[in-house]
Each structure stands twice: as structure tokens, then as C-alpha cells.
Amino acid sequence: MKQKILLFLLPLAITTNCFSQGNEKNSKDCVRKGFTSINMGVSIPTGNFKSDNFNNNEAGFATNGAVFDIAYGYEIAPDFGVTVVYRGQANGKNLGTYAQSLANFFGSGSVSVESSAFTLGGVMAGIYGSHPITNKLSIQARTLAGFSVAVLPAMTTIAYDDSKTKLVTWFQDRAETTTFSYIIGAGATLDISKKTYLLFNLDFYSANAEWDDVRIISIGHITKTTEIDQYNFKQKFSTVNMSIGLGFRI
């Protein structure tokens, strides 16, 4: 928590220092060294996270979701600087395909599945570079690394026989863990005014999460039995994120 607070305060402290050093430091060039932006867009799963291969133990069956971030930064040299990003994303699960895969595995009957979305949220810091194309348009590249809280969603699975009689219900607990994550991305900025601009981002996000001792409760409706077990899960998250945002030079 202390590290997150320090990362949050760093760009603000640098900018405040810029304003406090007299009128000669209050020039347009000084003011524009800092920036903040708000971005949102679509998160597209790739690799194992997207996979719907039931034989793949790390298949996430993930669907397109949403991504949101708030970025702070400071230019430490011409067209080069540091940035901190607070971000979150959510990706649903292809429940229909997952349920059918389970039914195929059982060999008969049908399966229903209810689940919330995978969510990831965290703080990352890194560097960026910018290259002007015109007076108003620039392209950028950035690399960031940090930590994300990855949430394995709670899930309820019910198996039925061919006559739709309920056989077994499994309740999987929600779990969360903190994992290393990184972003490699590119984008473009288009000036609206001297202090505001539009921002377009294309990023690749990756994280590897492991959840230990996740509880699963199994209820046998025919046998009238209840079992409680614990399992370990892992998921490699990888998404391509496309977003648009509004930036402010400060």
C-alpha cells in the first residue's frame, strides 16, 4: 500500500515543485512536463486465456471485456518520460461453450454454468517515448511493469441427466491473488488545445496468476451427499487492449 501511495504522489510532487519555483518556472514548457489521462476501451483475450479447449488445463474460455485506466506521467527529457498507470479490466467467460464441453466430457445429460467475470486491477510503472508526426499528432510507445490483483470468479455448475433431473451441483468459491504483470504498448496523441489531447492506445497485457486451496462444495442430489474439497488453479492472462482517452497537460 505504501508503494502505491508513493507512485501516486510522485507525478503530483514533481508537478507541484515545478509550480513552486517562481514565475520563471511557471512557463508553458514547465507546465507541460506533467500529464494525466483517463482511458477506456475493449479487452480482447488471447492465448490460453481465450482458449476453449477443454483438454487445456489453463483454458480460460474468456470473452471480450472492458478495460479502464488512469495514467500519470512526467517528461524527464525531450519526448521521453516516466508514467504510472492505475488500471482494471474485466473479461467474461463463454459459459455456453464451457457448459457444452463439460456435458461432452460426462458423455450424457446436460450442464448449466453461472459465473461472474475474471477481473484484474493493479498499479504499473514504466517509461514512454514519443515522436511528433505533425504539430498536433504524435506517436508513442511505452513499457510498464507492476502488480495486479487477479480474481478467480465464483462459479456454480449443475449437472443433469437426460431427463433433466438434477444430479450434482458444484459451488466454486471466489478467490484472489496478487501477481506480477506488464504492459507493452503503442499509441497516438492528437492535440485538441495547448493543454488537452485525445489519446489512442493499443496495448498487450500479461500476468500469470495462481490460486491455492480454492474451496469447491459438491452436492449429490441423488445420493444426498455433500463433499468439500480444495483445489489449486492457475491462469495465464493475456489480452490485447484497445482504448481511447482524454489527456491533460499539467
Disulfide bonds with the S-S distance in Angstrom:
Cys18-Cys30 1.47
